[in-house]
């Protein structure tokens, strides 16, 4: 009986899952594709302000 209990205990401990955390050997890189179009909007806003100041009778 003791032998059966010992064998089952060994068998259960041998089947336990193991989680391993490993540090990667290469650095992590993040590629971002960002489109910036704020310059175009500023130009349009300035042109509109200039147009409205010149043509006050539009509205």
DACORNOR-V34549 format. One record per residue. N is the residue number from 0. OMEGA is omega in radians with two decimals (* if undefined). Layout:
n | omega
N | OMEGA
N | OMEGA
This chain:
n | omega
0 | 3.13
1 | -3.14
2 | 3.11
3 | 3.10
4 | 3.12
5 | 3.14
6 | 3.12
7 | 3.09
8 | 3.10
9 | -3.14
10 | -3.14
11 | 3.13
12 | 3.12
13 | -3.08
14 | -3.14
15 | 3.14
16 | -3.13
17 | 3.10
18 | -3.09
19 | 3.10
20 | -3.08
21 | 3.08
22 | 3.14
23 | -3.13
24 | 3.10
25 | 3.10
26 | 3.13
27 | 3.12
28 | 3.11
29 | 3.12
30 | 3.14
31 | 3.04
32 | -3.07
33 | 3.11
34 | -3.12
35 | -3.13
36 | -3.11
37 | 3.14
38 | 3.14
39 | 3.14
40 | 3.12
41 | 3.13
42 | 3.14
43 | 3.11
44 | 3.14
45 | 3.12
46 | 3.11
47 | 3.10
48 | 3.13
49 | 3.13
50 | 3.14
51 | 3.13
52 | 3.14
53 | -3.07
54 | -3.10
55 | -3.09
56 | -3.14
57 | -3.11
58 | *
